């Protein structure tokens, strides 16, 4: 399984999770990946676009399934940002 997370904007981040490694540098266990899935499991594929300034645009690709939004976020988007700060 391959997971790609790209966030462009104020909270910029770019990471690839594959073979229990983040960016081929940091090893993580399955519990950490399960936590990520818990965060995003109910997210829609598309959240739309906002033209407001300084808005994050995010892409999450899980084996070809894409979740996207720009300036429009799921309710627990901050949880994803916190997860990235801890594990990336």
C-alpha positions in Angstrom: 0.0 0.0 0.0 1.2 3.5 -0.9 -0.1 6.7 0.7 0.9 10.1 -0.6 -0.1 13.2 1.3 0.6 16.7 -0.3 -0.4 19.9 1.5 0.3 23.2 -0.2 -0.1 26.4 1.6 0.5 27.6 5.2 0.7 24.0 6.5 2.8 22.7 3.7 3.8 19.0 3.9 4.7 16.3 1.5 5.1 12.7 2.5 4.9 9.2 1.1 4.1 6.2 3.3 5.2 2.9 1.9 6.4 -0.4 3.5 5.9 1.1 6.9 8.3 4.0 6.1 7.6 7.7 5.8 9.6 9.3 2.9 11.8 6.2 2.9 13.5 7.7 6.1 11.4 7.1 9.2 10.0 3.7 10.1 6.5 3.6 11.6 4.4 0.8 12.8 0.9 -0.3 11.6 -0.8 1.4 14.6 0.4 4.8 13.3 -1.0 4.0 9.8 -4.2 2.8 11.4 -4.5 6.2 13.2 -4.1 8.0 9.9 -6.9 5.8 8.4 -9.1 6.5 11.4 -8.7 10.2 10.7 -9.5 10.1 7.0 -11.8 7.1 6.7 -15.0 9.1 6.5 -13.7 11.9 4.3 -15.3 12.6 0.9 -13.2 12.4 -2.3 -13.7 16.1 -3.1 -14.2 19.1 -0.8 -14.1 21.8 -3.5 -12.1 24.9 -3.9 -12.1 28.3 -2.2 -10.5 31.3 -3.7 -9.6 32.9 -0.4 -6.0 33.8 0.2 -3.7 31.6 2.3 -5.8 28.4 2.1 -4.3 25.0 2.2 -4.8 22.7 -0.7 -4.5 19.0 0.2 -4.3 15.8 -1.8 -4.3 12.4 -0.2 -3.7 9.5 -2.5 -4.3 6.0 -1.1 -3.4 3.5 -3.8 -5.1 5.6 -6.4 -8.1 6.8 -4.4 -7.8 10.6 -4.2 -9.1 13.0 -1.5 -8.8 16.7 -2.4 -9.8 20.1 -1.1 -8.6 23.7 -1.2 -9.9 26.0 1.5 -12.7 23.6 2.2 -11.8 20.9 4.7 -13.3 18.0 6.6 -14.3 18.7 10.2 -11.2 16.9 11.6 -8.6 18.3 9.1 -6.6 19.7 12.1 -6.3 16.1 13.3 -4.5 15.3 10.1 -2.2 18.2 10.5 -1.4 17.1 14.1 -0.8 13.6 12.9 1.7 14.9 10.3 3.5 17.1 12.9 4.0 14.1 15.2 5.0 11.4 12.7 6.5 13.1 9.6 
